[in-house]
């Protein structure tokens, strides 16, 4: 009787962890999707020009 109860409790814990992991995965995929949509739909800003830009471009690498 005790072994069966222990097995049921272990199975229940595994089931709960599986559901939690699945829910977290769906949330993460939704977040990635929203970021990609934002990136795709947001226009890029113009690159800021600095008075030092020509000097920086001439520096040796």
N, C-alpha and C positions, 0 to 999 in steps of 0.2 A: 504494500500500500504506500509506504513512504517513498519507494523508488518511483512509482508511477506519479506521485504528486511532484517529486523533484523534477521528473522528466517534463511534466506539463508546465511547471514554472519556468524551466529552462527554455522550452519551446516558446512560451509567451514572451520572454525577454528577447529572444532572437527575432520574433515577429515584430516587436516594438522597435528594436534597433533597425530592422529592415525598413519599416515605414518611416522612421525618422530620417534615415539616410536618403531614401527616395524623395522625401519632401524637401530636404536640403538641396539635393541635386536639381530638382525642378526650380527651386528658388534661384539657385546660382545660374542655371541656364537662362532663366528669364532676365536676370540682371545683365548677363553678357549680351543678350539679344537687345535689350534697351540701350546699352552703351553703343553697340554697333549701329543701331538705328539712329541714335543721336549723332554719331560720327558721320554717318552717310548724309544726313539731312542738314547738318550745320555747315555753313560756308566757312572756308578757311580765312583767317585774318591775313592781311598783308604783312610781310616781313618788315619789322622795324629797321629803319636805316639809322646807323650811328655815324657820326663824323669820323670815327676811327675805323670804319669798315674797310676802306682801301688799304690802310696800314696793316690791318690784321690779315688781309688776303695775301700780302706780300711776305709775311713771316715764313721762314723756312720750316719745314715739317720735321 
